Amino acid sequence: MNKEHLNTAKTVIPVATTGLYLLGFVYHISYLNEYGIGDSLFPIPADKILLTGFISFLDIGIMPTAYITLAFSALFMSSLVAALLSTTKRANLFYKYIKRIFNKLKPRNTLPSPPKEMESIVSRSSIFFAYAGGVFTIIIFLALLILFSSKSGISQATTEKEEFKNNTSNTIFVYSSLLPDDIKVHQIICSDTHCAFWTGIKSIVLKQDDISKMIAHNKN
């Protein structure tokens, strides 16, 4: 691997990793919040958070998939901009490309060309503007990533509630001494110590030790 590729990897990997972490973390928090559940009892290790965004593609509705796709698109674009800024040469090309676009958009004028001394100053400052613009662009794409991953988590929880209401989702019967009788619920999430369920009206959280048994009922 040559130096240029190494610099690209050093720049892209942190941006991509941060984006994946934000995607998984925000999705997890938004999903639980839609059920009215805090995340303190259901923490996710950092390595699993990085996979949550990918796992969210599995068995989810159309709208959650659309939102998570937009989030991944924002992640890709932020990583792409980071790659463009990984070397001075690429940053300069990035600046020239943006400058060419603006030159095509602005109306033609007949003003005289600036002196060579001014062109030299502009040339030296172009790298700064390229990096500043690139960093700003990455921040914008990461903000969009957070927005779309949040909407995906909320939409997924809403879809699950609707499926449970229409009896089209997998359900379980929970048996616990804290409940008056066995109850049909949708399992939201379980940790090593607690489990959260949706009853169709509200969410309930039980300790693992307080659950005597659970019987799964497949929607098929």
C-alpha positions as CSV (number, residue, x, y, z in Angstrom):
1,M,0.0,0.0,0.0
2,N,1.5,3.3,-1.1
3,K,1.5,6.5,1.0
4,E,-1.5,8.0,-0.8
5,H,-3.6,4.9,-0.2
6,L,-2.5,4.9,3.4
7,N,-3.5,8.5,3.9
8,T,-6.9,7.8,2.3
9,A,-7.5,4.9,4.7
10,K,-6.5,7.0,7.7
11,T,-9.0,9.7,6.7
12,V,-11.9,7.5,5.5
13,I,-11.9,4.8,8.2
14,P,-12.5,7.2,11.2
15,V,-15.3,9.0,9.3
16,A,-17.0,5.8,8.2
17,T,-16.6,4.3,11.7
18,T,-18.1,7.4,13.3
19,G,-20.9,7.4,10.9
20,L,-21.7,3.7,11.5
21,Y,-21.6,4.2,15.2
22,L,-24.0,7.2,15.0
23,L,-26.3,5.3,12.7
24,G,-26.6,2.3,15.0
25,F,-26.7,4.3,18.2
26,V,-29.3,6.8,17.1
27,Y,-31.4,4.0,15.5
28,H,-31.3,2.1,18.8
29,I,-32.2,5.1,20.9
30,S,-35.0,6.3,18.6
31,Y,-36.5,2.8,18.4
32,L,-36.7,2.4,22.2
33,N,-38.0,6.0,22.7
34,E,-40.9,5.3,20.4
35,Y,-41.9,2.6,22.8
36,G,-41.4,4.9,25.7
37,I,-38.4,3.0,27.0
38,G,-35.0,4.4,28.1
39,D,-31.8,2.8,26.9
40,S,-30.2,2.6,30.3
41,L,-31.4,-1.0,30.9
42,F,-30.7,-2.1,27.3
43,P,-27.2,-0.9,26.5
44,I,-25.5,-2.1,23.3
45,P,-21.7,-2.7,23.2
46,A,-19.9,-0.5,20.7
47,D,-19.1,-3.4,18.4
48,K,-22.7,-4.4,18.1
49,I,-23.8,-0.8,17.6
50,L,-21.7,-0.7,14.4
51,L,-23.7,-3.7,13.2
52,T,-27.1,-2.4,14.2
53,G,-27.5,-0.2,11.1
54,F,-26.9,-3.2,8.8
55,I,-29.1,-5.5,10.9
56,S,-31.9,-2.9,10.6
57,F,-32.2,-3.9,6.9
58,L,-33.5,-7.3,7.9
59,D,-37.3,-7.9,8.2
60,I,-38.4,-4.3,8.4
61,G,-41.0,-2.3,6.5
62,I,-40.7,-0.1,3.4
63,M,-40.4,3.2,5.2
64,P,-37.8,2.2,7.7
65,T,-35.8,0.7,4.8
66,A,-36.1,3.9,2.9
67,Y,-34.9,6.0,5.8
68,I,-32.0,3.7,6.6
69,T,-31.0,3.7,2.9
70,L,-30.9,7.5,2.9
71,A,-28.8,7.3,6.1
72,F,-26.3,4.9,4.4
73,S,-26.2,7.3,1.4
74,A,-25.3,10.1,3.7
75,L,-22.6,7.9,5.3
76,F,-21.2,7.1,1.8
77,M,-21.1,10.7,0.8
78,S,-19.3,11.8,4.0
79,S,-16.8,9.0,3.5
80,L,-16.3,10.0,-0.2
81,V,-15.6,13.6,0.8
82,A,-13.2,12.4,3.5
83,A,-11.4,10.5,0.8
84,L,-11.1,13.6,-1.4
85,L,-9.5,15.4,1.5
86,S,-7.1,12.7,2.4
87,T,-4.2,14.3,0.4
88,T,-3.3,17.9,-0.6
89,K,-3.4,17.0,-4.2
90,R,-7.0,15.6,-4.0
91,A,-8.1,18.5,-1.9
92,N,-6.8,20.9,-4.5
93,L,-8.6,19.0,-7.2
94,F,-11.8,19.1,-5.1
95,Y,-11.5,22.9,-4.8
96,K,-10.9,23.3,-8.5
97,Y,-13.9,21.1,-9.3
98,I,-16.2,23.1,-7.0
99,K,-14.8,26.4,-8.4
100,R,-15.4,25.2,-12.0
101,I,-19.1,24.5,-11.1
102,F,-19.6,27.9,-9.6
103,N,-17.9,29.6,-12.6
104,K,-20.3,27.9,-14.9
105,L,-23.3,29.0,-12.8
106,K,-22.3,32.7,-12.3
107,P,-22.9,35.2,-15.2
108,R,-20.1,36.1,-17.5
109,N,-18.5,39.5,-16.8
110,T,-15.9,41.7,-18.6
111,L,-13.9,42.6,-15.5
112,P,-10.1,42.5,-16.0
113,S,-8.2,39.5,-14.7
114,P,-6.6,40.0,-11.3
115,P,-2.8,40.5,-11.1
116,K,-0.5,37.6,-10.7
117,E,0.2,38.4,-7.1
118,M,-3.4,38.1,-6.2
119,E,-3.7,34.8,-8.2
120,S,-0.8,33.5,-6.1
121,I,-2.6,34.4,-2.8
122,V,-5.8,32.8,-4.0
123,S,-3.9,29.7,-5.1
124,R,-2.3,29.3,-1.6
125,S,-5.6,29.8,0.1
126,S,-7.5,27.3,-2.1
127,I,-6.3,24.4,0.0
128,F,-7.7,26.0,3.2
129,F,-11.1,26.6,1.5
130,A,-11.1,23.0,0.2
131,Y,-10.5,21.5,3.6
132,A,-13.0,23.9,5.3
133,G,-15.7,23.2,2.7
134,G,-15.0,19.5,2.9
135,V,-15.3,19.4,6.7
136,F,-18.5,21.4,6.5
137,T,-19.9,19.0,3.9
138,I,-19.0,15.9,6.1
139,I,-20.8,17.5,9.1
140,I,-23.9,18.1,6.9
141,F,-23.9,14.5,5.7
142,L,-23.4,13.2,9.2
143,A,-26.3,15.4,10.4
144,L,-28.5,13.9,7.7
145,L,-27.3,10.4,8.7
146,I,-28.5,11.1,12.3
147,L,-31.8,12.4,11.0
148,F,-32.6,9.5,8.7
149,S,-31.4,6.8,11.2
150,S,-33.7,8.4,13.9
151,K,-36.6,8.3,11.5
152,S,-35.8,4.7,10.6
153,G,-35.9,3.6,14.3
154,I,-39.2,5.5,14.9
155,S,-40.7,4.1,11.7
156,Q,-39.7,0.5,12.6
157,A,-41.3,0.7,16.0
158,T,-44.4,2.2,14.5
159,T,-44.6,-0.6,12.0
160,E,-44.2,-3.3,14.7
161,K,-47.0,-1.7,16.7
162,E,-49.3,-1.8,13.7
163,E,-48.4,-5.4,12.9
164,F,-49.1,-6.4,16.5
165,K,-52.5,-4.6,16.3
166,N,-53.4,-6.5,13.1
167,N,-52.1,-9.8,14.4
168,T,-49.6,-10.1,11.6
169,S,-46.4,-10.2,13.7
170,N,-44.7,-12.8,15.8
171,T,-45.9,-12.7,19.4
172,I,-45.1,-14.4,22.7
173,F,-47.0,-15.3,25.9
174,V,-45.3,-14.2,29.0
175,Y,-45.8,-15.9,32.3
176,S,-44.7,-13.9,35.4
177,S,-45.8,-13.7,39.1
178,L,-46.0,-9.9,38.6
179,L,-48.7,-10.2,36.0
180,P,-52.3,-11.1,36.8
181,D,-52.3,-13.8,34.0
182,D,-50.4,-14.9,31.0
183,I,-50.3,-12.1,28.5
184,K,-49.8,-11.9,24.8
185,V,-47.2,-9.4,23.9
186,H,-44.6,-8.3,21.3
187,Q,-41.1,-8.7,22.5
188,I,-39.2,-5.4,22.0
189,I,-35.8,-6.1,23.3
190,C,-34.0,-8.2,26.0
191,S,-30.7,-7.6,27.8
192,D,-28.9,-9.8,30.3
193,T,-31.1,-8.6,33.1
194,H,-34.4,-7.2,31.7
195,C,-36.9,-7.7,28.9
196,A,-39.3,-5.2,27.4
197,F,-42.6,-6.0,25.8
198,W,-45.4,-4.2,24.0
199,T,-48.9,-5.1,25.1
200,G,-50.7,-3.2,22.4
201,I,-51.5,-0.3,24.8
202,K,-48.2,0.2,26.7
203,S,-44.7,-1.1,27.2
204,I,-43.8,-3.1,30.2
205,V,-40.3,-4.0,31.5
206,L,-39.6,-7.1,33.5
207,K,-36.5,-8.5,35.2
208,Q,-35.4,-11.8,33.7
209,D,-35.7,-13.4,37.2
210,D,-39.4,-12.4,37.4
211,I,-40.2,-14.2,34.1
212,S,-41.1,-17.9,34.7
213,K,-41.4,-18.7,31.0
214,M,-42.2,-17.4,27.6
215,I,-43.9,-19.2,24.7
216,A,-43.4,-17.9,21.2
217,H,-46.2,-17.8,18.6
218,N,-45.1,-17.5,15.0
219,K,-47.2,-15.4,12.8
220,N,-47.1,-18.1,10.1
